[in-house]
Amino acid sequence: MEKVDILLVNAFILTMDSSKSQVPSGAVAVRGQKILEVGPESELRARYESSSTIDCQGKILMPGLVNAHTHVPMTLLRGLADDLRLDVWLMGYMMPVEREFVSPQFVRLGTSLACAELIRSGVTTFADMYYFEDDVASATAEAGMRGVCGESVMKFPTPDAKFYEESLEYSREFIKKWKGHPLIVPSIAPHAPYTCTSEILRASAELAMEFDIPLQIHISETQLEVENMRRDQGMPVVPWVKKQGLLEAKVLAAHCVWIDDGEMRTLLHAHSGVAHNPSSNLKLASGAAPVKRMLDNGLNVGIGTDGPASNNDLDMFEEVRLAAFLAKTTSNDPTALPAQQALEMSTSMGARALHIGDITGSIESGKRADLILVDLSRLHSSPHFQRDPNATYAQLVYSAKSSDVSDVMVDGKWLMQDKVLLTINESEILREAQDYARKIDTFLIQREESVLSKLIAVGGLTEEESFEVQAKIAITEPEQVIKALESSRVEILRRRHYHEYDTYFIFEDESQGFLRYREDHFIDDRGQITNVRSRLTLIGEAVEFRFPHDVLLSRSRYLAPATQSLRFYREYFQPVKEVEIEKDRQRFLVNYKGEEFFINIDKMINPSLGSFLEIKSRTWSRQDAEQKSKLSIELIKTLHEGPLEMVSKDYFEASK
Ligand SMILES: [Zn+2]
């Protein structure tokens, strides 16, 4: 008799090997990290003996599930912000909170929490992309799980890098450290084509090839991403990343919701794997990935939960079922993606998509012992039929629940037995996670109280508080004023002409001021639009001081380039009201008696309120403001004849 470390007997084995063999009264012999043999119990009992012989009580013994795409530390952000559009959710909530809170400690805790949840639901392997990935890998290895761990790289500052070069440097060290580890496969994860530059994609692919490790990336998650790529680069996403050399690496492409057949073939020829994330795609309304066509094209498609902040759980049983349902309903064909194939996607094919199909994903001699026991004797799975050989797959996919998983083994070691976690202290983790939730809540509650702090959170403030002297007067002949300016002795330093489209966001609490989204269309001498610029300005309500003739000293202003769409800001700031203003503006920067002034000559188009002459100048002291107030009046008198009747309120006040 040959000695083995563990002998599992009395199991119904679904091997998920290439011939999908099933062993009804089966046994598995485990030695060290690996499966030594799989077969009928009578044969294995005759050949092997073990001091650890486990009676599986007729449960299903199958390969552990492979979660092909996730961001495990985001368990700590689960339920933080929901029912939002992807960009508002990501740029407005996830990224600002991540910048504030994500640290090695955060990442370790989030990973441990995720591992506990993953083990409980029968997952033995997952592919992750996040920050401080060294800590993700450490916590994963401590929990005893198998992980393809990818350090995220993007063009924006991240919680662990101000510049992408730092992420690449970090990745190199991270890969060197973990390469060859029994549980961890290091990886690199350029976040997505729209959050990376072509240099980042190239450098990431080169690093992946240098160390022969997988590269993870989000591809064609939303229709908007594809539209933008077509507009900017004249091609869909997959050909573009191929052009950047990305597909030379062993790619795992998450989502691929909006790829066409040509792109599928490109991915197939590059031996890229795909991670399908049904819950995330459904919840964020990203669309339904063409899974049936990808499978028909021969692609290895795994199934993933995506991050727990966009799902909101890591339950792969739910995910597999959804994948099957979604494929059926979108192809209008109930025979599409049958249960066996869905289960294959979440085991052996999933492992191949992660480029680790040689070590895990099936119950076969020589593979690592990554396996689970599932109890199909509970109410919701009963009774059982023998006629259809696929009945067990159907039961697992359509009626079993993650809570039916009783035992989990990874790399020959038990991580859960009889529903007791052996490597993770659940209650301690839950307590620490709640501590984080309290801190994040406080941070967000404070931020939501102020439009300014919300503006700061989405980044890019270029100018802080300032004061201006303003004088404004209604005019009837704008051309006359321009002529007067041109023929005066006022020195014109710069002249611009634009068409301005303003949207003012008005808030319930008027002391917040109002937020202006402005699109400037620059117009050249021939009346053509040469450039478009979008900016956000937070304008304070208060008038600080009134000089004679109603010249105002007013308005604190915070200026930021508007890098997102108007729709994004509307959904993010949620104003109670909006006011739109459109005007034609001739803007002059002049030097008058040694001081700089802006002279705006505006024709109001919407609402049509006539024309205005406006003099403005930045100021920093009361004395300077008084001087500029006097000069403003002089300037108006130089350019315009008639009574000095100032318009002290802003135009939009009239339409408010
Ligand atoms: Zn993702």
Residues whose N, C-alpha, C, O or C-beta is under 5 A from the ligand:
A	BS01	ZN	D306 G307
